Amino acid sequence: MKSIILATLAGATIAFTWNFVSWQFLPWHQMETFENDDAVARVITENAPTHGVYTLPRHLDQKLIKAPHARALTRGPFLYAIIRPDPLTHPWSLSRHLIYAFCIQVIGAFLITLSIHRIRASRYISRASVGPTMGLFAGLMMTLPQWNGFELPQSHTLAQILDPLIAWSLAGLVIAAMIKPRRARRIFS
């Protein structure tokens, strides 16, 4: 049990560190800005009454997309946004977000640690392959639907696929080194 906890914390630290470096120092997560923040904020406040996900043109409730909606999507502009029009109930805090981010990485690292522990592979490379496999799966399954449905730009698509792949590959290497099976069995050989 101790090795599982230590491997989880080590993997979470590595994944957290990679994500921090990726978002703070690499150029691939840069977001565009509006020309006039005050004007956009005013329009959003006037037209988005609650915290939620909004689209422009307006999303239709019908099962089939009608021709006018398809024309509006083609004509543009297209917007998919998470909007919080009201002030926060508490002051915004970077430390709170970093703590939550680390806790999320702990969950991911625990799942990879548990998977590596359960496969009981005798070869290091077999154990270490779990991290990249899970990272690639997470990146593809969370990003490609956004690319397909919401026109996520290709540069962001690539970054959002590579981030979990790199983070969990690095974490998986360390977790695999820390989790050695008692009763080993050969797999992937």
PEVEN-V471113 format. One record per residue. N is the residue number from 1. RES is the residue in one letter. SS is DSSP state (hx for helix, st for strand, lp for the rest). Layout:
n & res & ss
N & RES & SS
N & RES & SS
This chain:
n & res & ss
1 & M & lp
2 & K & hx
3 & S & hx
4 & I & hx
5 & I & hx
6 & L & hx
7 & A & hx
8 & T & hx
9 & L & hx
10 & A & hx
11 & G & hx
12 & A & hx
13 & T & hx
14 & I & hx
15 & A & hx
16 & F & hx
17 & T & hx
18 & W & hx
19 & N & hx
20 & F & hx
21 & V & hx
22 & S & hx
23 & W & hx
24 & Q & hx
25 & F & hx
26 & L & lp
27 & P & hx
28 & W & hx
29 & H & hx
30 & Q & lp
31 & M & lp
32 & E & lp
33 & T & lp
34 & F & lp
35 & E & lp
36 & N & lp
37 & D & hx
38 & D & hx
39 & A & hx
40 & V & hx
41 & A & hx
42 & R & hx
43 & V & hx
44 & I & hx
45 & T & hx
46 & E & hx
47 & N & hx
48 & A & lp
49 & P & lp
50 & T & lp
51 & H & lp
52 & G & st
53 & V & st
54 & Y & st
55 & T & st
56 & L & st
57 & P & lp
58 & R & lp
59 & H & lp
60 & L & lp
61 & D & lp
62 & Q & lp
63 & K & lp
64 & L & lp
65 & I & lp
66 & K & lp
67 & A & hx
68 & P & hx
69 & H & hx
70 & A & hx
71 & R & hx
72 & A & hx
73 & L & hx
74 & T & hx
75 & R & hx
76 & G & lp
77 & P & lp
78 & F & lp
79 & L & st
80 & Y & st
81 & A & st
82 & I & st
83 & I & st
84 & R & lp
85 & P & lp
86 & D & lp
87 & P & lp
88 & L & lp
89 & T & lp
90 & H & lp
91 & P & lp
92 & W & lp
93 & S & lp
94 & L & hx
95 & S & hx
96 & R & hx
97 & H & hx
98 & L & hx
99 & I & hx
100 & Y & hx
101 & A & hx
102 & F & hx
103 & C & hx
104 & I & hx
105 & Q & hx
106 & V & hx
107 & I & hx
108 & G & hx
109 & A & hx
110 & F & hx
111 & L & hx
112 & I & hx
113 & T & hx
114 & L & hx
115 & S & hx
116 & I & hx
117 & H & hx
118 & R & hx
119 & I & hx
120 & R & lp
121 & A & st
122 & S & lp
123 & R & lp
124 & Y & hx
125 & I & hx
126 & S & hx
127 & R & hx
128 & A & hx
129 & S & hx
130 & V & hx
131 & G & hx
132 & P & hx
133 & T & hx
134 & M & hx
135 & G & hx
136 & L & hx
137 & F & hx
138 & A & hx
139 & G & hx
140 & L & hx
141 & M & hx
142 & M & hx
143 & T & hx
144 & L & hx
145 & P & hx
146 & Q & hx
147 & W & hx
148 & N & hx
149 & G & hx
150 & F & hx
151 & E & lp
152 & L & lp
153 & P & lp
154 & Q & hx
155 & S & hx
156 & H & hx
157 & T & hx
158 & L & hx
159 & A & hx
160 & Q & hx
161 & I & hx
162 & L & hx
163 & D & hx
164 & P & hx
165 & L & hx
166 & I & hx
167 & A & hx
168 & W & hx
169 & S & hx
170 & L & hx
171 & A & hx
172 & G & hx
173 & L & hx
174 & V & hx
175 & I & hx
176 & A & hx
177 & A & hx
178 & M & hx
179 & I & lp
180 & K & lp
181 & P & lp
182 & R & lp
183 & R & lp
184 & A & lp
185 & R & st
186 & R & lp
187 & I & lp
188 & F & lp
189 & S & lp
